[in-house]
């Protein structure tokens, strides 16, 4: 059984609660990283960081975050090394993001997509598996290298981050 972390700010709280119930019903081990109550004054960075750290440390296999547009949680989550988060609005990218890019945190816009699409995207994301083929692994290693060191601007080297 896959362990899934979930988090949302006030703008995604209702959608998170509904999604969490469906995930539990589907047999997933779900860990709630907040918010645990609706608070119109909460801030998405405070909500996403505990989930992103849990994903990065493999405390959970995958994460799902919801805010109003999905943009804020995506931006903040990607600041945590080891997290590969993306705002997703359709099923092709939900699957391909995992298969090709080893995406480990799905970001959703609770104010821009409905509960049926949220469920469909979460299901596709959680069922997808990283391909691990040579070209995908090569690209993933380049992304991981970017986390370890900053590229030196203006030196003319396109692959100096290896």
N, C-alpha and C positions, 0 to 999 in steps of 0.2 A: 504494500500500500504506500503510495507516494505521500510525503509530507509537504503540504503547501502552506506558505505564509500568505497572509492577506492583510491589507491596510487601506485606510481611506481617511481623508479629511472630511469636514462637514459637507462638502459638495458631492461627495461620493458615498457618504455614510449609509444611506438607505439601500443603495445598490450593493454595497459590500455586505450588508446584513443578509440580503436576499441571496446573493451569490454564495456566501458562506454556508447557508442552510442547504442549498442545492449540492454543493461540493460534499458536505458531510453525508447527505442522503445518497450520493453517488459512490461513497466509500472512501473518500480521501480523508487523510488525517490533516485537519486544518488547524493552524495556529493563528490566532488573531493578534496582530501587532498594533491595533488601535485604528482609529479612535474607538473607545469602548462605549461612548455615549455621544450623542449629537451635541456639538459645541460650535456655534457659528463664528466664534473668534479664533478657532485653531488655525495653525499654519501648516501647509503641506510638507515643508522640509522637516518639521518636528515629527510628523507622522511617518514619513517614508524612511527615515534613517534607521530606525530599529529593524524594519523589514529588510532593507537593503543589506545591512550588516549580517542579518541571519542568512540571507541568500549567499553572500560572499563567503561566509564561514561554513557553508553547507549544513547549517542547523536545520534548514529546510531545503528541499530539492529544487523548488521553484517558488516564485513569488508573484502575486497579483496585487496591483495598487490602483486605486481609483481616486481621482479628484474631479473637479468640474470638467476640464477639457482633456485631462490626461497629460498635458504638456508639463505642468509643474512637477508632478511626481517623476516623470521621465527625466527631466533635466537634473533634479536633485539626486535621484537614484544613481545616475551615471557618474556622479562625483565619488562614489564609493568604489575603490578598487575591487575587482572581481565581479562587479555587476555589469551585465549587458542587458540594459532595459530599453524598451521601445514602446512608443505609443502606437497602438494597433487599432484599426477600424474595420478590417476585413480579414477573412479566413486565410487567404493565400499567404499573407505576411505573418499571420499567427503561426502557421506551420513552417514556412520557409525560414523565418527568423530563428527557429530552433534548429531545423535540419541543417542549414548552411552556416549560421552565425553563432550557434550555441547560446541564443538568447535565454536568459534565466529569470527575467522579470518582465511580466506583461503589464503595460500601463494602459488604463482605460479612462475614457471621458464619461463620467456619470451623467453629465448634463447634455451630452451630444449624441449618445447612443442609448437604446432602450435595453431593458432587461433580457429580452430574448437574444439579441445580438451579443450582449455581454456574456451570456451563458454559452453561446456557440463559440465565441472567441476563446473563452477560458477552456472549454473542452478540447478544441483543436490544439491549443497551446500545450495543454497538459499531456495530451496523447502523442504529440510529436517527439521524435528522438533525434539527437544530433547525428548527422551522417558520418562524420569523422574521416571522410575521404581526404586524400592528399591535398587537393586544392583548398578544401574548407579548413583543414588543419593548418596549412601554410598561412592562410589569411587570418585565422584566429590567433596564431602565434604573433603575427604582426600587430594585431590589436592589443594583445597582452603586453607586448614590448612597449607600446605607447603608454601604458600605465606605469611602467618602470622608469622611463626617462623621457624627458621632453625633447622634441625635435629641435635642432639648432637652426633657427631661421636664417635664410639667406646663404647657406653654405653650398647650395646647388646639388646636394645629395638627396635623391629621392627615397633612399632606403637606409638612412642613417639611424633609424630607430630599432634596428635588429639587435 
